[in-house]
Amino acid sequence: MYGKQIHAASHFGHRVELDGQKFDSIKEAQFYSRYIKPSGYAYRCQERFTLLETYTLELIRLRQTVYKADFVIYDDAGRIKHVYDVKNSLSRYNIDEKSRLKFQMFARKYGVPVEVVVPRAGGFLVDILGTTKKIEPVLMTGIDYDWQQLIR
């Protein structure tokens, strides 16, 4: 298949609609139902963030680079508290290099890391990728924490 990039979502993603929201997978919808919706925090689903603007290079224009977060959680002051990207696992197959690069670009531009989450029976694993310090995935049971706690 020339020109078509195969990735995990090509194999596992089944779009789901719940509460008027559209999710890229059943796992995303379940994460929303179990953790996001009942949290009491303001949130947005599928929010788009521009990482690089469209750029003109002599006779051509380079497309903008955008990151679409699965969930963005806001604190009471309206600041970003969490940016979640829901995955099936933390393997390289499920998180390709393009995604990893966008996670790093997002953190540099917006000052908050993307937290990769993998739903589990008793909670969800959360990890921050692309750091110089190795961070072990942590099992969380709710979103009422600060991302800095994952590092300490």
C-alpha positions as CSV (number, residue, x, y, z in Angstrom):
1,M,0.0,0.0,0.0
2,Y,2.1,2.9,-1.3
3,G,1.5,6.1,0.5
4,K,-0.6,4.8,3.3
5,Q,1.0,4.5,6.7
6,I,-0.2,1.6,8.9
7,H,-0.3,2.3,12.6
8,A,-2.1,0.8,15.6
9,A,-5.3,2.9,15.1
10,S,-5.7,1.3,11.7
11,H,-6.1,-2.1,13.4
12,F,-7.8,-1.3,16.7
13,G,-9.8,1.9,16.4
14,H,-13.6,1.7,16.3
15,R,-15.2,5.1,16.5
16,V,-17.7,5.5,19.3
17,E,-20.2,8.2,20.1
18,L,-21.2,8.8,23.7
19,D,-22.9,11.8,25.3
20,G,-22.7,13.6,22.0
21,Q,-18.9,13.2,22.0
22,K,-17.1,11.3,19.3
23,F,-14.2,9.0,20.4
24,D,-11.6,7.3,18.2
25,S,-11.9,4.0,20.1
26,I,-13.9,2.1,22.7
27,K,-11.0,2.5,25.2
28,E,-11.2,6.3,24.8
29,A,-15.0,6.2,25.5
30,Q,-14.5,4.0,28.5
31,F,-11.7,6.3,29.9
32,Y,-14.1,9.3,29.4
33,S,-17.0,7.5,31.2
34,R,-14.9,6.2,34.1
35,Y,-12.5,9.1,34.8
36,I,-13.1,12.3,32.8
37,K,-16.9,12.8,33.0
38,P,-17.3,12.1,36.8
39,S,-14.1,14.1,37.8
40,G,-15.8,17.5,38.2
41,Y,-13.1,19.2,36.2
42,A,-13.7,21.2,33.1
43,Y,-12.5,19.3,30.1
44,R,-12.4,19.2,26.3
45,C,-12.4,16.2,24.1
46,Q,-10.4,16.0,20.8
47,E,-9.0,19.5,21.3
48,R,-6.6,20.6,18.6
49,F,-3.3,22.5,19.3
50,T,-1.1,24.1,16.7
51,L,2.5,23.1,17.2
52,L,3.9,24.7,14.0
53,E,2.2,27.3,11.9
54,T,1.9,27.1,8.1
55,Y,5.2,28.3,6.7
56,T,6.0,29.7,3.2
57,L,9.3,28.5,1.8
58,E,10.0,30.4,-1.4
59,L,7.5,28.9,-3.9
60,I,5.9,26.3,-1.6
61,R,3.9,26.3,1.6
62,L,4.7,23.8,4.4
63,R,1.6,22.5,6.2
64,Q,1.0,23.4,9.8
65,T,1.7,20.7,12.4
66,V,-1.2,20.0,14.8
67,Y,-1.6,17.8,17.8
68,K,-5.1,16.6,18.7
69,A,-5.3,15.6,22.4
70,D,-7.8,12.9,23.4
71,F,-8.7,14.8,26.6
72,V,-7.6,18.1,28.1
73,I,-8.5,18.7,31.7
74,Y,-8.5,22.3,33.1
75,D,-8.1,23.4,36.7
76,D,-10.4,25.9,38.5
77,A,-8.3,28.8,37.1
78,G,-8.7,27.6,33.5
79,R,-5.1,26.4,33.2
80,I,-4.3,23.0,31.6
81,K,-4.0,20.4,34.3
82,H,-3.7,17.2,32.2
83,V,-3.4,16.4,28.5
84,Y,-4.3,12.7,28.0
85,D,-3.6,10.5,25.0
86,V,-5.2,7.1,25.4
87,K,-3.4,4.1,24.0
88,N,-3.7,0.3,24.0
89,S,-0.2,-0.1,25.4
90,L,3.1,1.8,25.9
91,S,4.9,-0.2,23.2
92,R,6.6,1.4,20.2
93,Y,3.9,-0.2,18.0
94,N,1.1,1.8,19.7
95,I,3.1,5.0,20.1
96,D,5.0,5.8,16.9
97,E,7.8,8.2,16.5
98,K,5.6,10.9,14.9
99,S,3.4,10.8,18.1
100,R,6.4,10.9,20.4
101,L,7.8,13.9,18.5
102,K,4.4,15.7,18.8
103,F,4.3,15.0,22.5
104,Q,7.7,16.7,23.0
105,M,6.7,19.6,20.8
106,F,3.5,20.1,22.7
107,A,5.3,20.1,26.1
108,R,7.8,22.7,24.9
109,K,5.2,25.0,23.5
110,Y,2.4,24.7,26.1
111,G,4.5,23.9,29.2
112,V,2.6,20.8,30.1
113,P,3.5,17.2,29.1
114,V,1.2,14.8,27.3
115,E,0.4,12.0,29.6
116,V,0.0,8.7,27.8
117,V,-2.6,6.5,29.5
118,V,-3.4,2.8,29.1
119,P,-6.7,1.8,30.8
120,R,-6.5,-1.3,33.0
121,A,-9.0,-3.1,35.2
122,G,-8.1,-1.3,38.4
123,G,-7.2,2.1,37.0
124,F,-4.9,3.3,34.3
125,L,-1.2,3.3,33.7
126,V,0.2,6.8,33.0
127,D,3.6,7.7,31.5
128,I,5.3,10.8,30.2
129,L,7.5,10.0,27.2
130,G,10.6,11.8,25.8
131,T,12.1,12.9,29.1
132,T,15.8,12.7,29.9
133,K,14.9,11.1,33.2
134,K,13.4,7.6,32.9
135,I,9.9,7.7,34.3
136,E,8.3,4.4,35.2
137,P,4.6,4.1,34.4
138,V,2.3,4.7,37.4
139,L,-1.0,3.1,38.1
140,M,-3.6,5.8,38.9
141,T,-7.2,5.4,39.9
142,G,-8.4,8.9,39.2
143,I,-7.3,12.2,37.6
144,D,-7.1,14.3,40.8
145,Y,-3.3,14.6,40.9
146,D,-0.6,16.9,39.4
147,W,1.5,15.5,36.6
148,Q,4.6,16.5,38.6
149,Q,3.8,13.7,41.1
150,L,4.6,11.1,38.4
151,I,8.2,12.3,38.4
152,R,8.9,12.7,42.1
